[in-house]
Amino acid sequence: MTDRTRRALEFLTDHGWGAALRRPLADDASFRRYERITLGKSRAVLMDAPPEFEDVRPFIAVARYLKEQGLCAPEILASHIKDGFLLLEDMGDDLFVKILGEDPAQEKALYELAVNGLIKLHESSAPEILPAGDEIHHSLAHYDMDLLLEELGLFTDWYMPALTGKPLPPQDRETLADLWRDILLPVTKDLDCLVLRDYHAENLMLRAGHVGLAQLGLLDFQDAVIGHKAYDLVSLLQDARRDVSGELEQEMLNKYIRDTGQNMPDFSRDYAILGAQRNAKIIGIFTRLYLRDGKADYLDKIPAVWQLLERDLQHPALAPIRRWLKGHISGKTRVQAFLPKSFMPQKAMILAAGLGQRMRPLSAHRPKPLITVAGKELISWTLDGLCAAGVRDVVINMHYLADQMIDFVDKYYDHRLTLTLSDERDQLLDSGGGVKKALRYLGDDPFFILNSDMIWQEAAVGVQGQMLPGMQAFWEAEDMDILMLLVPRDKAFGYDAAGDYHRDTKGRLTARGGAPQADYVYGGIMIIKPACFKNSPDGPFSLRQQFDQVEKSGRLFGMIHDGPWYHVGTPQARDDVEDIVIKCQDG
């Protein structure tokens, strides 16, 4: 029995369901899992949302709000917020998608019911903050320009590179983002209603024995935000998982516009814009699910989503996007199934074997990478960033208090990453020697090397996207042997030295040398070719040898990080960074 399984059983036992029969229900694209719980004639649903990945508080808060608005979300029978368990009312098996598979004649009636649910929801303006329990609240994000563009980054940063195996050039990404900014303006104004975001046939239920809106059961709404009224209508009528005819789509769109008194031209424009944004996002999500999460089930849906996107692109407001896509993605590519090509280095090494002398006394009984910041080990911050970028295999070297590193790896929770330990217990090999010993695990292609005593955060939405994919987009194998992450010296938290490198306009680096200062600090992350270790010595040596060697050949480059970066090298720095991170998490 795993620790997670034991905790679930304890939760059920505490609430009188320990002896219940348990049957898995369908998983979704997240890390949440569901089980039907049966005890005699009583039934319920267990939501298992591992807190490392999911937070149940938004579900609780939004469910309460929906019920207050006269809509039917599952009753929450019991909860353990810290462990990520909810016991929910069992609303049955009659999902819209199931009913329509058995009786297509009900399609119009079910979609009218769903549209009526949106009309009811949109009668009230959503508050900024929703209660989720005693002294627990959930703040609703806004579906504003930043969030819409962030989601569109899934298309440019995952789907586009997966077509060719190469990241989209930064200038192309910037051009497309600028086009979207102009087009999205109308749908970022006067945002006031709750948007459930996944309002479609697989998340809507027909509740037997009820009439009117009481028939409509709502599921999967924990990602709700405050946004535009057209968004959930798009989600319903342009369903990535179920074909909805153009005729029914237009009939339901007209019904919503008529029943709510919307301006037909303006609302139809906004509907098309949000449809294009959502469908582009979904294409990116389905690609990421394969490349990052190893889920191939969604790939064959991409051509159908392309058809929905092309339908939206026919609106005149989207002509600039239609022209850009025509110049970059052929019609044949859009309609055929494809196997995404990996565009990121698939392997990385984290340097974690050091003694952590400057971190004492915190490191007296714990390796520095396992010291926590805001409840998470330093190395876990790095691993989460690698996983988010699609890296699959990570090598970690160990020496000091190695048994703790072994225990950490054995219990590591994210199945998407394969962790391999490189054992330096017999001899500490320094940074260069440690990497050289691990080359047998890292293969023949360029890979990441990361320090384990820094935390980075992504820049605001812009042309670069996530930092690690941004490095890959900057990487030019023909010209570079090493690409370093650089942090402007005056923005490097926890760093008080004179700087490491000068950088020319093309990104080529030269060491500070005898100069009193350099503008940039090495940020503890690089892409490097294995060939850099050819003719390197055996035993301990510093990566400084590779840096100097590659610099002399003119093949050492650097990319500037635009977001926050924190060096966590001392107990005081740990405390300071923890305060910053907690404030960011609290909004």
N, C-alpha and C positions, 0 to 999 in steps of 0.2 A: 504494500500500500504506500503510495507516494504521500509526501507531506500535504500536498494540495487535496488529495482524496480524503485524507484523515480530517483535515480542517472542514471539508464539506460535510462529512458525516457528523462531526461534532456540532456544526451549525444546525443541521436537520434534527439531531437528537435534542438539542437545547430547546427546540420549538415543537417537540412532540411528533416529529416525522422520522425518527431514527430507524424505525422498522418498515418504512415505506418501500415499495417496489420502485425502482428507478430505471427509466428508459431514455436513452439519448434522443434529443430532438435535433433538427438540422442546425449545423453551425452557420455562422455568417462570415463575411469577409474580415471580421475583426478577430480579436482573441477571446471574445465571449463564447461561452458554451451554455447550452440549455438542456435540462433534463425534465421529463414529466415524472412527477412524484405521485404515487397512488397508494393510499392507505384506506383500505375498506372501500367505501363509496366516495371518499373525499379525494380530490385531485388538486394539484398545484404544479407550478413550474419553478424549478431552481435555475436562477441565473448565476453562473460562475464567471466572474469578471476579474481575472488576476490583477491585483493592484499595481503590479509592475507596469502594466500596459493600459489598464482601464480604470475609470473612476465612476462608481455607481451613483454618486451624488447628483449629477445632472439628470439621470434617469428619474430619480426620486422627485426632484424638483419639478421637472417638466410634466411628469405624470400627475402630480398634484394640481398643477396649473390647468392642464387639459380637463381634468374632472371638474374643476371650478367653473370652466367655461361651458359645461354641459356636454362634454364629449367623453367617450369611453376609453380610458386607458386602464391597464390591469391594476387591480387593487394590490397594494404592497402589504403582504401579510406579515413579513418579518424581514429584518435586515441586519447585516454585519458590515458596516461601511468600511472599516479598516481592512478586513479580509476580502472584501469584494464579493459578498454573497447577498442575493435577494431571493426571497420566496414570494412568488407572484401568483395572483389569481390565474387559473387556467381558463383561457377564453375559448378553448376548443380547437378544432382542426380546420374550420371552414375558412381558410385563406381565400381571398378573391381568386388567386391564380389557380387554386385547386378546383374551386367551383366552376370556373370558366373552362378548365380542361375537361370537365365532365359534362357541362351544359352551357355551350357558347351562347345560347339564346338569352341568358341572363346578363349579357355584357352591358347593354345600354343601361339597364336598371341599376347595376352595381356601380357603374361609372357616374351616373347621376347622383347616387348616394354619396360617393366619394367627393364629388364637387360640392354637394350640399354641406358636407363636413367642413370643407375649406371656407365656404361662405360663412358658416357659423363661427369658425375660428377667427376669421378676419373682421368680425364685428367689433372686436375689442383690440385696443393697442396693448402690446405686451410690455410688462414692466421690465426695467433694467435688471432687477435682482429678484430671484425666486427663492422662497424658503424651501429647505430640504430636510428640516427637522429642528430640534431644539438647538438654537444658536448656530445652525448650519445653513448656509445660503449658497446659491449658485448664481454667478453673474453671467448674463447672456452676452455673447459676443455679437457684433454687428456685421452683417454681410455687406461690408463697405468695400471701397476700392482695393484696399490692401488685401483683404481676404479673397476677393474674387481673383485678383492677379496672382496671389499665392497659389490658389487652386489651378489656375491656368499654367503655372510652372510645372505641374505634373505632366502636361502635354509636351512642353518644350524640353524638360529635363529628363523625362523617361521615355516617352514614345518616340520623339524625333531621334534621339541618339540610338535607340534600339533598332531603328530601320537600317542604319549604316554601320553601327559599332563605334561611332565617333560622336562626341558631344556636339550640340549645335554651337557654331561659333558665337562668341559673345555679342558681336555686332548684329547678327541675325536675331538673336534672342531679344536684344534691346529694341530693334525695329518692330518686331511683333508685339512686344509689350507696349510700346508707344501707340500702336494702332488700337490695341485693346483699350488703353486708357481713354482715348477719345470716345470710343464706341460705348463703353460702360457707364459714362457719365449719367445718362437718364435713369439707370437702375440703381444708382447709389444715393438718390435723393429721397427725403421724406420716408425713411425706413421706420415702420412702426408695428408690424405684425410678426407673430411667431412663425418662423419657417422651420418645418420639421426635417427638411432636406432629403429624406428618403421615403416620400409619400407615394407608394406605388403598390401594385397588386400583391407583391410578396409580403408586404407589411400591413395590409388591411384585412380585416376579418368580418365575416357576416355572423352576427350573434343570434343564434336561434332563440325563438320565443320572445323577441322584442320587435318594436315597431319604430318607424321614424329614424331619427339619428341614433337612437339607442341600439339600432342594429349594427352600427359601425364601430368596430373595435380597432384601436390603433396600437401599433407596435413599433419598436426601433426608432425612437425619437430623441435619444439622449444627446445627439449632436445639434439640437435645435439652436437657432440664432434669431436675432431680430433682423428682418430683411424685407424684400419686395414681395408683394402679394402674388406675382406671377410665378415665383420660383417653384412652389410645390405643385402648381398646376402643370408646369413643365415636367416635373418628376413623375406625375401621374400619367400624363398623356404621351410623353416621349420616354417610354419605359425601356431601359437597356436590356431587360430580361424577358419582355413580352411584347409581341407585335400589337400595336394599336393602329387601326386603319386611319388614314388621313381624313376620311369622312367623319369618323367618330371623334377624332381629335378636334376637328373644326366645330362640330356640333357642340361638344362640351365647352370649348373655349367661348363660343358664342353665348352659351347658357350662362357661364360665369359673368361675362361682360354685361349681359342683359340684366341678370338678377342683382348685380352689385352696382349698376349704373356707371361702369367705367367708360372712358372715352375709347371708342373702338380703335382708331388708328394708333394712338399712343400706347394703349395696352398691348395691342398686337405686335408693335415694334419691340416693346420691352420683353414680351414673351419670346420672340425670336432671339433677341440678344442673350437672354438668360438660358435659352435652350442651347444656343451655340456654346456658351461658356460651360454649361453643365456637361454637354456631350464631349467637348474637348477634354474636360477634366476626367471624365469616366474612361476615355481611351487611355489617358495617362495612368489612371489607377489600375486598370486591368493589366497594363504592361508592367507596372511596378509590382503587382501581386505575383507575377511570374518571376521577375528578375530578383526581387528582394525577398519575397516570402515563399517562393517555390510552389506557388499555386497556379497550375496551368488551366484550370477549369474555365477561366474567364476569357481566354485568348480567342476562342471561336466566336465570341459575341462582338468582337471589335468591328468587323465589317458592317454588322447591323447598326451599331452606334454611329459609324461613319455615315450611313444613309440618313439617320436622324440629323446629324450635323449638317449634311449637305442640304437637307430640307430647310433648316434654319438659315443657312447662308444665302438663300434666294432672296431674303428680305433686303431691300436697298440699303438699309442702315449698316449691313454687314459686308458690303461690297469690298472694302479694303482688306478684310480678312480673307474673303473668297479669292481675291487676286493673289494675296501672299501665299496661301496654301496651294493654289494652282501652280505657282512657280517653284514650289519645294516638294510637293508630294503628288505623284501621278495618280490618275484615276484608277489605274490598274492596281496600284499598291493599296488603295483605300478599300477595295472590295474583296481582296484575296486574304485568306488566312496567312499569318506569318509567325515565325518563331523569332522572338526578340533576340537581338545580338547584345551580348554584354559589352558595355562601353567603359566600365570602371575597372581599375585593378581589382581582382577578386581576392587578393591576399594582402595581409598587413601584418606587421610586427609591432608589438608594444614593448618598449624597454621598461622592464619592471623588476630587474634583479638587484638594483642598488641597495645600499645600506641605509639610506635616508637619514644621514647624520644631522642635517640641518632641521629635520622635522622632529627631533627629540624634544621632549620626552614622549611625544605621541607615538613615535616609531620604535620605542624601546621594546615593545612586545607585539608589534604588528608591522608588517611590511608597509611602506609608505603608500603603495597603490591601493591598499585596502582600508586606509583611513577615510572616513566618511565626510562628505560635505553635503549638508541638507538631506541627511538620511541615506545617501548613496555613496558607495565606494568611488574613489577617484577613478579607478580603472573602469568602473561601470559607466561613468560619464563618457569615456572614450569609446567603449564598446557600443553604447547606444548610438553615438554619432556614426560609427562605421556601419552598423546595421542599417541605419536610416539611409545611408548612401548606397546600399546594395552590396557591400563587401561581405563575402561569405566565410572565408577562412582566416583566422587570426592566430598568430603564434605569439606566445608570451614567454619571455625568459624568466627564470627564477633562480634565486640563490639564498637570500636572507629570509629566514623563517619560511622556508619553502613549503613545509607541510600546510601552512595556512593558504598558500596559493593553490596547492593541489586541492584542498577542500573547497575553495572558492570555485575552481573550474568544475569540479565534480557536481556542484550544486547550482551551476549557472542556469538561469531560467529561460533564456531566449533560444528556442530551438533553431532559429534561422542562422545562427552562427555556429561554426565548428571551431572550438578552441583547442589548441595544441600547446603543450608546455615544452620549452627547450630547457633542459636541465643543466644548470651551472653550479650545482652544489659542490662539486669537487674543486672548481676554480672560478672566481668571478672574472669575466672576460672583458669588462669595460664595454662601451657602446658598440664599437666596431667589431671586436672579437665576438660579442654576443650575436650580432647579426650574421657574421660569417658562419658561425656554428649552426645557425638556424636556416641557412640557405637551402638545405636539402628539403625543408618543408615549404619553402617559398617559391620554388619553381624558377623558370627561365624568363618570365615576363616582369616588367616593372611592378613594384609593389610599394605600399605605404610603409613608412616607419613613423611611429608616434611615441613621444614621451608620455609618461603616465602621471605627470604632476602638473597638468594644465587642464583647464576647462575653457571651451570656446562656446560662444553663442552665435547664431546666424545673424547676418546683417538684416536690416529692414528689407522689405520686398523691393527688388530691383533687378538689374540685369544679370547679376552674378548667380542668383539662386543659392542653393546650399553650398557650403564652403568646400567640402570634399569633391563633389561633382564640378565645382568651379575650378578646382585645381586640375582635374582631369581635362576640362575644356581648355585650360591654358597650356597643358602639356603638349609639347611638340617633340616626338621621339627623334626626329631627324636632327634637331638642334640641341637637345638637352640630354644630359645624363642624370642630373638631379634638379628637381624643382622643389624649392623650399616655400613654406608658408612664412610670410613676413608680417610683422606687426609694427606699425609706427612706434618709434621709441617712446614718444610722449603719451601713447595710449596703452602701453603694455603694463597692465596691473601686476604689481609684485616684482617689477624689474626696475632696478635703480642704477644700472651700469651705463656705459658710454655707447652702447649699440654694437651691432655685429657687422652689418653690411651696408655698402652703398649700392644703389640700383640705377641702371641707366634707363632710357625711355623704352627699350625693348624688353626690359626685365632681367638683363644680364647682371650678375652680381660680382662685386669685388669686396674683399674683406677690408675692414676698417684699417688694419695695419697700424701705422704710426699716427694716423689722424686722431685728433682729440675726441671726435664723436662720429658716429654714423647714424643715419636717419632711421634705420630699421633693425629690429630684433628678430632673430630666428625664432619662429613660433612653435617649435617642437614637433612639426609635421612635415614630411617630405614624401615625394615620389622619387624612387631611385631605381636604376637599372642594376641587376645582379652583376653585370660585367664590371662595375665599379670596384668589386672586391678581388678582381684578378690580380695576382701577384702580391696580395696583401699578406702580412705576416701571420703565422700561427700564434695562438695564445692571445693575451689581452692587448688591445689597442683601441684608440679612440676613433670615432667617426670623423674627427677633425682631419685625419689623413685623407679620407675620401673627399671631403670638402675642398681641401687645398689642392689636391690633384685635379679635381674637375674644374675648379676655378682657373687654374693655369691653362687648361685647354679651352677656356671660353665657353664651357658647356654647363655652368652653374647658373641657374635662373631662380627668380623668386616671384611669387604672386602675393599681392597685398591683401590682407584680411580686413574687411570693412566693419566687422562686428566686434562685440566685446571679446576680450581674451584675458584670461587670468592665470598667472603663474602661482601655483599653490606649493610653495617650497618650505614654509615655516609654519609653526603653530599659529602665529598671529595672522599670517596670510590666509590660513584655513578659516579662521574665525571671521575675518573680514569678507572673504568670498562667500561664506555661508550666509552671512547677513544680506549680501547683495542678491544671491540666488533666491532666498526665501522671499525677499521683497518683490522680485520679478514674478515668482510663482503666485504671489498674492495679488498681482496686478497693480 
